[in-house]
Amino acid sequence: MLIVELETADFDDAGIGFIRIGRLNKAIAKAKNPNIPAAELLAIERKLFAGINAAVQLGKLKPLDPSTLAPLSKIDYGNGIVPLAEVVEWGRDTNLFDFKIAAVQVSKAPPPIMPIRGNGYIPKQSESDRLPRWNKWRLMPEVKEWEAVALSLNIEPGKVKTNRDAWMGAAHPFDEGEEFNDRLEILKKHAYDRTHFPTPCSINMGKWYLCEVRLDEFAAWCIYVGFEIPPELAALAKAATQAAPMVEAAPAAKVEALPVKTPAPVTQGSKLRRNSLDPAIDEAIKQAGSDELAAVYLKLKAMALDEVMPFTGALDGDALCYTDDENNPAKLTKDALGKRLKRR
């Protein structure tokens, strides 16, 4: 395999666990032809782009928006970034490239002397540079889990620090310290609790921290569990609490005039209401390419071992352990899965 060294310029500014996808062909071209003129190198880079584009179209490389880490279109991804882990895995899967991080060259010259002005005070970078833009976020009904945690710590999500070594088995790419990590992990465990998060939101099977929650529900949950949060976020929780009774109280005056409807009996062929397992089962069917029990079960088992929500990573015989909508431990047996698939 060709050893491809990734340099500082190849990494994203915000976080060096991500590679600029537009720099991949340049890095490969330099590794293949280290001593040719720049003009000829550019022509090689253009040819190599076809292979990188093929990897994107096949889903081997999944470009993300540098600001939000949201997935980009397979058509328009030129400014996107890719997790270093994906790049390394793609190189090894193709048996063509072995990506390495180039050693940082440290200058032997002494650091430059910064002039002291005025009374000798040298201002440090203020944390106020990272305060959230609340005029934007208070109007965002749903946010990603990592964005919600950043806001709870009064940090603008677009300025969250990331870790260049995140691809080496880390749970997530963020580098904001213990409090950030703790809150994100706790939110992960509670996000399927319909008592506090009653609104179903977008989920991401591959990267759990990209799942979404309603910001007002998250704010109320933070207060419930005792997290300190900025007043701007607390105001969203208060507004949601005040609005809820108004919605329920509106039809109260005409309740007696409404006809009483008898619920339809549940027949054997009726579908059950959707719950926290359904998105995972949908994804397993998609990956398996069919709804045949054996194929779907194998995909679900792999997801369970990877702790894809709502699974806990534990097995009990053929049963997959997960957390149900009431945040209680539960098990999905192969037999129960078969019954669910028949009802679809």
Backbone hydrogen bonds, N-H to C=O, Kabsch-Sander energy under -0.5 kcal/mol:
donor,donor_aa,acceptor,acceptor_aa,energy
2,L,96,L,-3.0
4,V,2,L,-0.6
4,V,98,D,-2.0
5,E,3,I,-0.6
6,L,4,V,-0.5
6,L,100,K,-3.6
7,E,5,E,-0.5
10,D,7,E,-1.6
11,F,7,E,-0.6
11,F,8,T,-1.3
12,D,15,G,-0.6
12,D,18,F,-2.2
18,F,15,G,-1.5
19,I,82,V,-3.3
20,R,10,D,-2.9
21,I,19,I,-0.5
21,I,80,G,-1.9
22,G,80,G,-0.5
23,R,20,R,-1.9
24,L,20,R,-0.5
24,L,21,I,-0.9
25,N,21,I,-0.5
27,A,23,R,-2.3
28,I,24,L,-2.4
29,A,25,N,-2.5
30,K,26,K,-2.3
31,A,27,A,-1.7
32,K,28,I,-2.2
33,N,29,A,-2.4
36,I,33,N,-1.0
41,L,37,P,-2.1
42,L,38,A,-1.8
43,A,39,A,-1.1
44,I,40,E,-1.5
45,E,41,L,-2.3
46,R,42,L,-1.8
47,K,43,A,-1.4
48,L,44,I,-2.2
49,F,45,E,-1.3
50,A,46,R,-0.5
50,A,47,K,-0.9
51,G,48,L,-0.8
52,I,48,L,-1.4
53,N,49,F,-2.9
54,A,50,A,-2.0
55,A,51,G,-1.7
56,V,52,I,-1.8
57,Q,53,N,-2.6
58,L,54,A,-1.9
59,G,56,V,-1.2
60,K,55,A,-2.2
61,L,55,A,-1.5
64,L,81,I,-2.8
65,D,70,A,-2.9
69,L,65,D,-2.7
72,L,63,P,-2.3
73,S,76,D,-0.5
77,Y,75,I,-0.6
80,G,77,Y,-2.4
81,I,64,L,-2.1
82,V,19,I,-2.7
84,L,17,G,-2.9
86,E,83,P,-0.8
87,V,83,P,-1.7
88,V,84,L,-2.6
89,E,85,A,-2.4
90,W,86,E,-2.7
91,G,87,V,-2.4
92,R,88,V,-1.9
93,D,89,E,-2.7
94,T,90,W,-2.1
95,N,91,G,-0.6
96,L,91,G,-1.4
97,F,91,G,-1.3
98,D,2,L,-3.1
99,F,97,F,-0.6
100,K,4,V,-3.0
102,A,6,L,-2.6
102,A,100,K,-0.6
106,V,104,V,-0.7
107,S,105,Q,-0.5
114,M,112,P,-0.6
117,R,115,P,-0.5
120,G,117,R,-2.0
129,D,126,S,-1.6
130,R,127,E,-2.1
131,L,128,S,-1.2
134,W,132,P,-1.4
136,K,133,R,-1.9
137,W,133,R,-2.0
138,R,134,W,-2.2
139,L,136,K,-1.5
140,M,137,W,-1.5
143,V,213,V,-2.5
145,E,211,C,-2.7
146,W,209,Y,-1.6
148,A,144,K,-2.5
149,V,145,E,-2.2
150,A,146,W,-2.0
151,L,147,E,-2.5
152,S,148,A,-2.1
153,L,149,V,-1.0
153,L,150,A,-0.8
154,N,151,L,-1.7
155,I,150,A,-2.5
156,E,130,R,-3.4
159,K,156,E,-2.6
160,V,157,P,-1.6
162,T,14,A,-1.0
163,N,173,P,-2.4
166,A,163,N,-1.7
168,M,165,D,-1.9
169,G,167,W,-1.3
170,A,166,A,-1.3
175,D,161,K,-3.1
181,N,177,G,-2.1
182,D,178,E,-2.9
183,R,179,E,-2.4
184,L,180,F,-2.3
185,E,181,N,-2.3
186,I,182,D,-2.6
187,L,183,R,-2.6
188,K,184,L,-2.1
189,K,185,E,-1.5
190,H,186,I,-1.2
190,H,187,L,-0.5
191,A,187,L,-1.9
193,D,190,H,-2.5
194,R,192,Y,-1.0
194,R,325,D,-2.5
196,H,193,D,-1.2
197,F,193,D,-2.6
208,W,206,G,-0.5
210,L,207,K,-2.2
211,C,208,W,-1.8
212,E,202,S,-3.0
213,V,143,V,-2.6
215,L,141,P,-2.3
218,F,214,R,-2.3
219,A,215,L,-2.3
220,A,216,D,-2.1
221,W,217,E,-2.2
222,C,218,F,-2.5
223,I,219,A,-1.8
224,Y,220,A,-2.0
225,V,221,W,-2.5
226,G,222,C,-0.9
227,F,222,C,-2.5
233,L,230,P,-0.6
234,A,230,P,-2.2
235,A,231,P,-2.0
236,L,232,E,-0.7
236,L,233,L,-0.7
237,A,233,L,-1.3
238,K,234,A,-2.1
239,A,235,A,-2.4
240,A,236,L,-2.1
241,T,237,A,-2.1
242,Q,238,K,-2.1
243,A,239,A,-1.9
244,A,240,A,-1.8
246,M,242,Q,-0.6
247,V,243,A,-1.4
248,E,244,A,-1.6
249,A,245,P,-2.4
250,A,246,M,-1.0
252,A,249,A,-1.5
253,A,250,A,-0.5
254,K,251,P,-1.5
255,V,252,A,-1.2
257,A,254,K,-0.6
258,L,254,K,-0.8
258,L,255,V,-1.0
261,K,259,P,-0.5
267,T,265,P,-0.7
270,S,267,T,-1.4
278,D,275,N,-1.3
280,A,276,S,-0.5
281,I,277,L,-2.4
282,D,278,D,-2.9
283,E,279,P,-2.2
284,A,280,A,-2.3
285,I,281,I,-2.5
286,K,282,D,-2.1
287,Q,283,E,-2.7
288,A,284,A,-2.6
289,G,285,I,-1.8
290,S,285,I,-0.8
296,V,292,E,-2.5
297,Y,293,L,-3.0
298,L,294,A,-1.8
299,K,295,A,-1.7
300,L,296,V,-2.6
301,K,297,Y,-2.7
302,A,298,L,-1.9
303,M,299,K,-2.0
304,A,300,L,-2.7
305,L,301,K,-2.3
306,D,302,A,-1.3
307,E,304,A,-1.5
308,V,303,M,-2.6
311,F,308,V,-2.3
312,T,321,C,-2.1
313,G,321,C,-0.5
316,D,319,A,-2.4
319,A,316,D,-1.9
320,L,332,L,-2.5
321,C,314,A,-2.0
321,C,319,A,-0.6
322,Y,330,A,-2.8
323,T,310,P,-2.1
324,D,322,Y,-0.5
324,D,328,N,-2.8
327,N,324,D,-2.2
330,A,322,Y,-2.9
332,L,320,L,-2.2
333,T,331,K,-0.6
337,L,333,T,-2.3
338,G,334,K,-2.1
339,K,335,D,-1.8
340,R,336,A,-2.1
341,L,337,L,-2.5
342,K,338,G,-1.8
343,R,339,K,-1.2
344,R,341,L,-1.0
